[in-house]
Amino acid sequence: MTTEEYNKCVDDFSDGVYRFILHNIRDEDAAKDIVQDSFVKMWEKVGDIDYKKARSYLFTAAYHTIHSS
């Protein structure tokens, strides 16, 4: 995935990931932290992730973060 594609993912998916997390944990501040953590995880593997699978990667990372706490 390119930097431009990553930035597009932030624009396109951050709100959806936030709403998904908030629905599950009902804590706005924690949800914002998990969104940021999910994007950091994706950035660390940006060269290994196919842009077409970025949405799935983000939601999976968020799900695992929620359930590992």
Buried (B, 14 or more C-beta within 10 A) or exposed (E): BEEEBBEBBBEEBBEBBBEBBBEBBEEEEBBBEBBEEBBEBBBEEBEEBEBEEBBEBBBEBBBEBBEEE
